[in-house]
């Protein structure tokens, strides 16, 4: 559909887009958006604790398992997913990854982009993914990058989803998204991520806490929420 709205999620590892933005993905897909996830790694080294406890586990078997989980979770949430396979702990992003990400921005022309917080002292893959998403977002506007290319693109609003320990990441959310209508869908996506099942309960509690905060700040009944921090000023035409 030529006028279809789109959304882009740039995530370091498979679990990140589910725990932190699964509600936003499912909600916008339900509203008719085309949602694309760019998953920079399979989380095969540092994000797959239970997979490595399986007898005979190898790097390739863990990668294959995490890829399968991520594909099924993305499909359940209503999104398409593209893998960059650039390793994790640490991410090793190169020029080819950079060029492909710029192309994705230009091809998709997203209405919004979601990625990680600017800081995370526990996981350097996360701010590196955020920086990568920001830099390519800007370069995609540059006429001199691949001059002569035909594209229609304007840099989209950039929202940072919630890190695992926000108080350690200088993370101050200024937007709470109500996800009650898609919570069951998001939790089913949790259950696909068997390699990180120790996080299911944690992120359910996070969603409940944000739902309470959303209700207190608006007076609108809300059970489940997702928190976001806006990177650039939002523009509005009235304050009420």
Secondary structure, DSSP 4 states (H G I P E B T S, - for coil): -TT--EEEEEESSHHHHHHHHHHHHHHHHHTT-EEEEEE----TTTS-HHHHTSTT--HHHHHHHHHHHHHHHHHHHT-EEEE----SSS----HHHHHHHHHHHHHH--SEEEE--S--TT-HHHHHHHHHHHHHHHHTT-TTTTTT------PPEEEEEPPTTGGGTT----EEEE-GGGHHHHHHHHHH-GGGGGGHHHHHHHHHHHHHHHHHHH----S-EEEEEESS----S---
